[in-house]
Amino acid sequence: RLDGMKIAVDGANGAAWLLGSAVIRELGAEVVETGCHPGDGTLINAEGGATKPDTVQELTKTHGCDVGVAFDGDADRAVFSDGQGRLINGDRTIGIWAAHMQARGELNPPVVVGTVMSNGGFESYLKEKGVTLDRAKVGDKYVMARIDETGAKIGGEQSGHIIFPGLVGPTGDGIATALQLFRALKRDDRKAAEFFDDYLPWPQLMVNLAVEQRDGWETALADDLRKADEELAGRGRVVVRPSGTQPVIRVMVEADEEGLRDRVTDALVAAVEQKLGGHVEGRVDLTWSLGD
């Protein structure tokens, strides 16, 4: 039961517009809601939802809620806000659930599946709890494949697409994700804000570069990637991957210190510009964001 909890719900005017709030109310929580009027279907994700979490963050903070949840349009994702209006993305959701289950001796095997984009601070936190992070390529099919291979009870992405194979099956379910998180909060008698403060994410930056030619990028950047790994010296990671649909190379660098992250990123961006004829289309600081 969720009696005594006050929960903000953003239904994104989509698939969870009715059931998302109804289930939470039925379990005894007080609900403050938005995005629960789908109209003719043109308002889905228009003013909020999991892809625009600022809405639920503000709603949660303004109304003094314990926690808030935002679903996406088809309700296969959920992201959260703590009572102070801080974003709880997929990494942090998995971390809260896994730490809770591990402390109760119910996480067997002690492994969770994330992606190559999962934050290093999240991985370090799990390690402190005796939990291993297994990384898959970005995409729910790759996450599910690693879940099958490792026997993990949970896996997912920063974006809030989280899979509970033993509860739901081989895909994400935003309402199930919300109920699992709320159950952990209730059983531990802790506010979401208390869990939020359990760890800090490592500084993480993504740079998207349009390139003249993607083919052969691994060979062209081999020396630069080796130098980046040497400079990071175990204090961070580099992920370089081409877009599957566009002539774009994505460079992600994270490190335990912002200056180190930025130095490595700048060197790799310069290499892509010089060797692949690239130019920067955008930079996104992923440290506190949804990622993926």
N, C-alpha and C positions, 0 to 999 in steps of 0.2 A: 504493500500500500504506500501511497505518497501523501498521506494525511500530514498536514502541517507545512507542506511545501507550497511556495508561491512560484509559479512557472510562467514565463513569457513564451508564447508560441507564435511563430511566423509561418503560416501555411503556404506562402508564396503564390496564393491564389491558384494553387495547382491541385495535384492528386490528394494531398493531405489536408485540404482546406477544411474538411468536416471531421474526418476520423482522427487526425492528429490531436486536436483539442479535446475531442470527445473521449478518447481513451484515457488521456491524462486526467480529465475531470472525473471519469468513472473510478479512477484509482484514488480519488480523494484530494487531489491537489486543487488549489485555487489557480485559475488560469486567466492570464491577460493575453489577448490575442490580437493579431493583425494579419493581413493577407489571407483572410478566410471568406472572401466573397469573390468567387471566380468569374461571375458575370457571364459573358459570352465566350470566354476562353482567351481573350486578347490581353488579359492582365497578368498572365502567368509569368512569374519572375520579374515583373515590370518594376516593382517598387521595393523589392526585398527578396527574401529567400536565402538559401544557402550560398548563392553566388554573389549576394550583396548583403553580407552579414552586418554591416553598419546599422541596418534597421533593427534587428533583434538586439544588438548590443545596446542601442539607445533605449529601446523599449524596456529591456531588463533593468537597466540602471535607473531610468526615470521612475518606474513603478515599484522599485524596491524589491524586485524578485530575487529569489535564491539562485535561480539559473534560468537561462532562456535557450530555446531551440529554434532553429530555422531549417525547414525542409527545402529541397529544390522542387522544381516543377513536377517531376514524376515521382518524387518522394523516395528515391533510392539513396539519397544522401541526407545527412544531417550535420550541421555544425552548431556550436553552442556559444553562449556568453556566460561569464560568471557574473556575480552580483555587482561588480564594479564596471561592467561593460567591456570586459576584456575578452578577446576572441579565444575560444577553445576549438582549435582545428582538429583534423583527423589524427595527427600525431599525438596531441595531448589527450584526446578522447581515448585512444588505444592505451596510452600510458596510464591514465586513471583506472581504466577497467583491468588492465593486466596487473598493475600493482595491487589492486584490491583482491583479485583472485589469487595472486601469488601469496599474499599475506595470509590468506585463508587455507592455503594448501590445495587450491582447486585449479591451479594452472598446470596441467600436465598434458604434454611436455611444457617446460617453461620457455616457450618460444612464441614470438609474434612475427607476423609477416608485414613488412612495410615495402617501400620502394627505394629506388636509387635517390629519390628526392627527400626521403625522410631525414629529419634534422639530426645532426650529430649530438646536440644536447639531449634530444629524446633518446638516442641510442645509449648515451652515457648514463642517463637516468635509469633506463631499463637494466643496464649492466649492474648498477648498484643494488638493484632489487633481485639480482640473480636470474634475470630474464634475457634471453638472446634475441636480438633483432636480425631476422633473415630478410635480405633485400631482394625484391623482384624488379623487373622492368616496370615502368609506368603503364598502367592498364589493368582493369579488374580481372581479365582473363589470365594475366601473368601472376597476379597476386593469388588467385585461386589455385593456379597450378602449383605454386610454392606451398600453399596451405595443404594441398593433397600430399605433397612430397614430405613435408615436415610434420604433419599431424597437428599443426597449430590450431588453436581454438578461435583465433581472431586474426584478421589481416585487413589492411586497407591503405588508403592514401590520405595525404594532407587535406585534400578537398572535402573529406567527410564521407567518402564512399567506403563503407566498412562492412566487412563480411564476417558473419558468425555462422560458420558452416554447420554446426551442430544444432543451431536454433532455427535458422531461416533457410539455408541452402547455399548454392554457389553464387550468390549475388547480394548486392547491398539492399537494405531495407531501412529507410530513415526512421520510421516509427519504432522498429525493433532496436535500432541503435540508441534512440533516445531512452527507451525504457531500460535498456541495459545500463546506461550511464546513470540514470536516476536511481536505479536499484543500488548501484555501488555507492552513490552519495548517501542514500538512506541507511544502508547497512553499516556504513562507516560513521554515520552521524557527523559528517563533515560538509562544509559549504564548498561549492565549486571553487570559490576564491582561494580556499586553503590548499586545494590540490594544485591550482594554477601556480602557486608560489613554490611548489616542490622543485622546480628546475627552471633554468633559463635556456632558451634556444641559442644555438651558436649562430653568429652572423652569417647569413646566407644570401647570395646575390645571383640573379639570373640575368644574362645579357643575350638578347636575340639579335643575330646578325644576318642580314640578307647577303647572300653570296652569289657569285657568278656561276660557280660550279661546286656541287656537293661531293661528286665522285672523287675518291682518292683523299678525302679529308684526313683520314686516320694516318696515312703515310706522310702527308704534308705536315701534320702537326705533331708527329711522333716525338721529335726532340723537345718541342715546347711542352708537351704533356709530361715528359720525363723530368724536365727542369722544374715544372710546377710541383710535382710530387716530391722532389728533393727539397724544395723550399718549404713545403708544408710539413715535411718530416714527421708525419703521423699526427699532426695537429689539425688536420682537415681533409677535405676530399675535393676532387674535381670530377664533374660529370659533363662530358661533351657529347651531344647527340643531335643528329639532323632531324628536322621536321619530316614527318611522313608524307606531308602533302604540299609543302612549300619549299622554295630554294632558300632555306633558313637553317643556320647552325645555332643551337642553343648551348651557351656556356654557363654552367652553374659551378660556383665555387663557394665553399663554406670553410670556416676556420674558427678556432676558439678565440680569435681576436680580430677585430674589425680591420685594423691596419694590414695585417697579414692577408686577410681575405682580399682586400682591395688591390694590394700589390700583385698578387697572383692573377687576379681577374684582369687587371690592366695589361699585363704581359701577354696573356692568352688572347685577349681581344685584339691587341696589336698584331699578333701572329696571324689571326684569322683575316684581318684587314689586308695584311701584306701578302700572304700566301694564297688566299682563296678569293681575293678581290672583294672582301666583305665590307659592309658598313653597318653601323649600329642602328637598329630600328627601335630598340627600347631596352631600358634597364628596369628590373623589378627587384626590390628588396624583399626577399621571401622570409626574413627572420621571424616576423610575427604574422605572416599571411597564410592564405589557404594553400599556396604552392600548387604543384602538379599542373 
